[in-house]
Amino acid sequence: MKIGIADTMFARANMGKIAIDAIWKESKKQGYPVEMERYTVPGIKDLAVASKKLFDEKKCDIVVALGFVGEAEVDERCAMEAGIGLIIAELLSGKHILKVFVHSCESKNGRELGKILKDRVEKHSVNALDLLFAPQSLVEKAGTGQRQGAENAKPLSLE
């Protein structure tokens, strides 16, 4: 199986490297036969085309699209537009694109924002492996309030 990593130059950390490292570590631990292809673009709105190219030209089975969203209002609009583009690329290809965006507004503390970024990228990268090799593991976590980049939410009581 082949995982595409689409990332940007705009990010304030090397999100692509974090994803690749997490995928290699987990795939070796689980014994998953995985290949990766990385495609780096200038900004977040370029991720949709990068993802589509990873599917069409590099024959990836899934893509992890990594974007960092700046603090300005225009950055949030760009993130929304990028998300829509990624959904369109996902629907056209019939394959999953895990959209991993980190927003500057999530923390004013650079160290904390770095921890959020690392956690979110690593967890979504493992999610990509699970979608390809162990989809039942996701079913087992359904309804458990899993989060990437923050503490898990508490599941609701249905009684």
C-alpha positions as CSV (number, residue, x, y, z in Angstrom):
1,M,0.0,0.0,0.0
2,K,1.2,3.5,-0.7
3,I,0.5,6.6,1.4
4,G,0.8,10.1,-0.1
5,I,1.9,12.9,2.1
6,A,0.9,16.4,0.9
7,D,2.4,19.3,2.9
8,T,3.2,23.0,2.5
9,M,6.1,25.4,2.8
10,F,3.8,27.7,4.8
11,A,3.7,25.4,7.8
12,R,5.7,26.5,10.9
13,A,7.0,23.0,11.4
14,N,8.0,20.2,9.0
15,M,4.6,18.5,9.1
16,G,5.6,16.1,6.3
17,K,8.6,14.8,8.2
18,I,6.5,14.3,11.3
19,A,4.0,12.3,9.3
20,I,6.6,10.2,7.5
21,D,8.4,9.4,10.8
22,A,5.1,8.4,12.5
23,I,4.1,6.2,9.6
24,W,7.5,4.4,9.4
25,K,7.5,3.8,13.1
26,E,4.0,2.4,13.3
27,S,4.3,0.4,10.1
28,K,7.4,-1.3,11.3
29,K,5.8,-2.0,14.7
30,Q,2.7,-3.5,13.0
31,G,4.6,-5.2,10.1
32,Y,2.6,-3.3,7.5
33,P,4.2,-3.2,4.0
34,V,4.0,0.6,3.2
35,E,5.5,2.9,0.7
36,M,5.3,6.7,0.9
37,E,5.3,9.5,-1.6
38,R,5.7,13.2,-0.5
39,Y,4.5,16.2,-2.5
40,T,5.3,19.6,-1.0
41,V,3.4,22.7,-2.3
42,P,3.6,26.4,-1.4
43,G,0.4,26.9,0.5
44,I,-2.7,25.2,1.8
45,K,-4.9,25.9,-1.2
46,D,-2.5,23.8,-3.3
47,L,-3.1,20.7,-1.3
48,A,-6.1,19.5,-3.3
49,V,-4.1,19.3,-6.6
50,A,-1.2,17.7,-4.7
51,S,-3.5,15.1,-3.3
52,K,-5.1,14.4,-6.7
53,K,-1.7,14.1,-8.3
54,L,-0.6,11.7,-5.6
55,F,-3.6,9.5,-6.4
56,D,-3.4,9.8,-10.2
57,E,0.3,10.0,-11.0
58,K,1.9,8.3,-8.0
59,K,-0.8,5.7,-7.4
60,C,-1.3,6.3,-3.7
61,D,-4.0,4.5,-1.9
62,I,-4.6,7.3,0.7
63,V,-3.3,10.8,1.3
64,V,-2.5,12.7,4.5
65,A,-2.9,16.4,3.6
66,L,-1.1,18.6,6.1
67,G,-1.8,22.3,6.4
68,F,-1.0,25.1,8.8
69,V,-3.5,28.0,9.1
70,G,-2.2,31.5,9.9
71,E,-3.8,33.9,12.3
72,A,-5.5,36.3,9.8
73,E,-9.1,36.1,8.8
74,V,-8.0,35.5,5.2
75,D,-6.0,32.5,6.4
76,E,-9.2,30.9,7.9
77,R,-11.0,31.5,4.6
78,C,-8.2,29.9,2.7
79,A,-8.4,26.9,5.0
80,M,-12.1,26.6,4.4
81,E,-11.5,26.8,0.6
82,A,-8.7,24.2,0.9
83,G,-10.9,21.9,2.8
84,I,-13.6,22.1,0.1
85,G,-11.0,21.4,-2.6
86,L,-9.7,18.4,-0.7
87,I,-13.3,17.0,-0.3
88,I,-13.8,17.4,-4.1
89,A,-10.5,15.7,-4.8
90,E,-11.5,12.9,-2.3
91,L,-14.9,12.4,-4.0
92,L,-13.4,12.5,-7.5
93,S,-10.8,9.9,-6.6
94,G,-13.0,7.7,-4.4
95,K,-10.1,7.5,-1.9
96,H,-9.6,9.0,1.6
97,I,-7.7,12.2,2.1
98,L,-7.1,12.8,5.8
99,K,-7.3,16.6,6.2
100,V,-4.9,17.6,9.0
101,F,-5.0,21.3,9.6
102,V,-3.5,23.1,12.6
103,H,-4.8,26.6,13.2
104,S,-2.6,29.3,14.8
105,C,-5.5,30.4,16.9
106,E,-5.5,27.1,18.8
107,S,-2.8,28.4,21.1
108,K,-0.9,31.7,21.5
109,N,1.9,29.7,23.1
110,G,4.4,28.4,20.5
111,R,5.5,25.4,22.5
112,E,1.8,24.3,23.1
113,L,1.0,24.9,19.5
114,G,3.9,22.7,18.5
115,K,2.6,19.9,20.8
116,I,-0.8,20.2,19.2
117,L,0.7,20.0,15.8
118,K,2.9,17.0,16.5
119,D,0.1,15.1,18.2
120,R,-2.4,15.8,15.5
121,V,-0.1,14.9,12.6
122,E,1.1,11.7,14.3
123,K,-2.4,10.4,15.3
124,H,-3.8,11.1,11.8
125,S,-0.8,9.4,10.2
126,V,-1.6,6.3,12.3
127,N,-5.3,6.7,11.3
128,A,-4.2,6.5,7.6
129,L,-2.5,3.2,8.4
130,D,-5.5,1.9,10.2
131,L,-7.8,2.8,7.3
132,L,-5.6,0.8,5.0
133,F,-4.6,-2.1,7.1
134,A,-6.8,-2.4,10.2
135,P,-10.2,-0.6,9.6
136,Q,-11.8,-2.7,12.3
137,S,-9.6,-0.9,14.9
138,L,-11.5,2.3,13.9
139,V,-14.8,0.6,14.4
140,E,-13.7,-0.4,17.9
141,K,-13.0,3.2,18.7
142,A,-16.3,4.6,17.3
143,G,-18.1,6.7,19.9
144,T,-15.2,7.0,22.2
145,G,-14.5,10.7,21.7
146,Q,-11.1,10.3,20.0
147,R,-9.3,13.6,19.2
148,Q,-6.1,14.5,17.5
149,G,-4.2,17.4,18.9
150,A,-6.1,17.5,22.2
151,E,-7.4,15.3,25.0
152,N,-10.1,12.9,24.0
153,A,-13.6,14.0,24.7
154,K,-15.6,12.0,27.2
155,P,-18.2,9.6,25.6
156,L,-21.8,10.5,26.3
157,S,-23.9,8.3,28.6
158,L,-26.9,7.0,26.7
159,E,-28.8,5.8,29.8
